[in-house]
Amino acid sequence: MLEVLFTAVLITVGVFAIARAFSAGLLAYSDTQAIARAVDIASAKMEEIRAVNFSSITSSGPVADANFTDYLVTVNAATGQNPMPINVTVNWEVQGGQIGFTLATMIANYTAT
C-alpha cells in the first residue's frame, strides 16, 4: 500500500512539472511573437519615413500602431542635422511592465548644398 501511495505522489509531482514546463514554453513563444511584431512595426515605420521628403521628417509619438493598438510607436528625429539620426521605438505591455525595441538609422539629404 505504501508503494502505491509513493508512486501516486511521484506521478502527481511529474505531471505538475510537465504542466509548468509547458506553461513556460507558451510564455516564451508569446514573448517571441511580441518581439517579432515590434520589429515588423518599427521596420514599417522606417520605410514610411524613408518614403517622405527629407524636410518633412519630424519626431512624433508615442502613438498606437494602426494595426496593433497595444504597441506604441515613437519617432525621434534629430531635425536640422544632415545626415539625420532617427530612432523608432516600439513599446508594449508585458506582464505588468513595459518593454521596448528601438531601431536606429541615419537618413541623408543628398540634394542639400
C-alpha positions in Angstrom: 0.0 0.0 0.0 2.8 2.4 0.8 4.4 1.8 -2.7 1.1 2.7 -4.4 0.9 6.0 -2.4 4.5 6.8 -3.1 4.0 6.1 -6.9 0.9 8.3 -6.9 2.9 11.2 -5.3 5.7 10.8 -7.8 3.3 10.8 -10.8 1.5 13.8 -9.4 4.8 15.7 -9.0 5.8 14.7 -12.5 2.5 15.9 -14.0 2.8 19.3 -12.3 6.4 19.7 -13.5 5.4 18.9 -17.1 2.4 21.4 -16.9 4.7 24.1 -15.6 7.3 23.5 -18.3 4.5 23.6 -20.9 3.3 26.9 -19.5 6.8 28.4 -19.6 7.2 27.3 -23.2 3.9 29.0 -24.2 5.0 32.2 -22.4 8.4 32.2 -24.2 6.6 31.7 -27.5 4.3 34.6 -26.8 7.2 36.9 -26.0 9.0 35.9 -29.2 5.8 36.7 -31.2 5.6 40.1 -29.5 9.2 41.0 -30.3 8.8 39.9 -33.9 5.7 42.1 -34.2 7.6 45.1 -32.7 10.4 44.6 -35.2 7.9 44.5 -38.1 6.2 47.7 -36.8 9.5 49.5 -36.4 10.7 48.4 -39.8 7.4 49.5 -41.5 7.7 52.9 -39.8 11.3 53.3 -41.0 10.1 52.6 -44.5 7.4 55.1 -44.2 9.9 57.7 -43.0 12.2 56.9 -45.9 9.4 57.5 -48.4 8.8 61.1 -47.4 10.8 64.2 -48.2 13.8 64.9 -46.0 12.4 68.2 -44.8 9.1 66.6 -43.8 10.7 64.2 -41.3 9.8 65.1 -37.7 9.6 63.5 -34.3 6.3 62.0 -33.2 4.6 59.9 -30.6 4.0 57.9 -28.7 1.0 56.9 -30.8 -0.7 53.5 -31.1 0.1 51.5 -34.2 -2.8 51.5 -36.6 -3.0 47.7 -36.8 -1.8 46.7 -33.3 -3.1 49.2 -30.8 -1.2 47.5 -27.9 2.0 48.8 -29.4 3.1 52.4 -29.0 5.4 53.9 -31.7 7.7 56.9 -31.0 9.9 58.6 -33.6 12.8 60.7 -32.5 14.4 62.6 -35.4 17.3 65.0 -34.9 15.9 67.6 -37.3 18.4 70.2 -38.5 21.2 67.6 -39.0 22.4 66.1 -42.2 22.6 63.2 -42.0 19.7 63.0 -39.6 19.8 60.3 -36.9 16.4 58.7 -36.5 15.2 56.3 -33.7 11.9 54.4 -34.0 10.9 52.9 -30.6 8.1 50.5 -30.2 6.8 49.8 -26.6 4.2 47.3 -25.4 3.0 45.9 -22.1 4.3 42.6 -20.8 3.1 41.1 -17.5 2.6 44.3 -15.6 5.6 46.1 -17.1 6.6 47.7 -20.3 9.2 46.5 -22.8 10.6 48.3 -25.8 12.5 47.8 -29.0 14.4 50.6 -30.8 15.5 50.7 -34.4 18.1 53.3 -35.3 19.3 54.7 -38.6 20.5 57.8 -40.3 19.0 59.5 -43.4 20.9 62.0 -45.5 19.7 64.7 -47.8 21.8 64.3 -50.9 20.2 67.3 -52.6 21.4 69.8 -49.9 24.1 72.2 -51.0 
